[in-house]
Amino acid sequence: MGLKFNTVLFDNMSVKNLKAGVKMAKKYYETEASGNINLKTVKSIAKTGVDRISIGSITHSVSAVDLKLEI
């Protein structure tokens, strides 16, 4: 029995390699790009055809908020 999965994660890849990987995998799997992606590079990553993009810089430096909810 083989492994079953539905998403391929491309991590820390150049745009050129990401585009080639998406081309190979997209027919069979959903694709996600991650690693070294920021708000300046996200548009070029999106143009590769990848289904999802993770941008860690959005959450890396977020300050915590002290929130209390009373009913």
C-alpha angles and dihedrals in degrees: 000000000000131000117276122211137150104199133059117205117209108199127192095347130152116250090250094053092041091054091051092047093049090050091056098041105034095080091061108020144033111252135218131187122208140160129063092015119137138166090275094054102035094092093057090046091051091053090063090073096246114158098221136022126199116204108189094182088074091067105024096086102028115134119228120250121215104224128176126186121193125183 
